[in-house]
Amino acid sequence: MSETIALALTFAAMLLLVTAAWIGLSLVEAKDGVFVAVIMPIGCAAAFAVSEIVAHYARQGEDRHR
């Protein structure tokens, strides 16, 4: 899998999770603070996943140049 595809899939997964959280929390009429408390960990997990993807492909690039 290429780096671009991996990043695109991560982005799509993050959008789906945020959308699902928004729909679910809207249905139960949650307050704004709950939205923030749910969406922030999703964003943090996505940022961590993106950094891991970039690091993985950077290591592969270094190995190829040796």
C-alpha positions in Angstrom: 0.0 0.0 0.0 1.4 3.4 -0.8 1.8 6.2 1.7 -0.9 8.3 -0.1 -3.5 5.6 0.1 -2.7 4.9 3.7 -3.1 8.6 4.6 -6.3 8.9 2.6 -7.8 5.8 4.3 -6.9 7.3 7.7 -8.5 10.6 6.8 -11.6 8.8 5.6 -11.8 6.8 8.8 -11.5 9.9 10.9 -14.2 11.6 9.0 -16.5 8.6 9.4 -15.8 8.4 13.1 -16.5 12.1 13.6 -19.7 11.9 11.5 -20.9 8.9 13.5 -20.2 10.6 16.8 -21.9 13.8 15.7 -25.0 11.8 14.5 -25.1 9.7 17.7 -24.6 12.7 20.0 -27.2 14.7 18.2 -29.7 12.0 18.6 -29.3 12.0 22.3 -29.2 15.9 22.4 -25.8 16.0 24.0 -24.3 19.3 25.1 -21.4 21.0 23.4 -18.9 19.9 26.0 -19.7 16.3 25.3 -19.1 16.8 21.6 -15.6 18.2 22.4 -14.9 15.4 24.8 -15.7 12.8 22.1 -14.3 14.4 19.0 -10.9 15.4 20.6 -9.7 11.8 21.2 -10.8 10.9 17.7 -8.6 13.8 16.3 -5.7 12.8 18.6 -5.9 9.2 17.5 -6.0 10.2 13.8 -3.0 12.5 14.3 -1.1 9.7 16.0 -2.0 7.3 13.1 -0.8 9.8 10.5 2.5 10.3 12.3 3.0 6.5 12.5 2.3 6.2 8.7 4.7 8.9 7.9 7.4 7.4 10.1 6.8 3.9 8.7 7.3 5.1 5.1 10.3 7.3 6.1 12.0 4.2 7.5 11.2 2.3 4.3 12.7 5.1 2.3 15.9 5.1 4.4 16.3 1.3 4.0 15.9 1.6 0.2 18.6 4.2 -0.1 21.2 2.0 1.6 
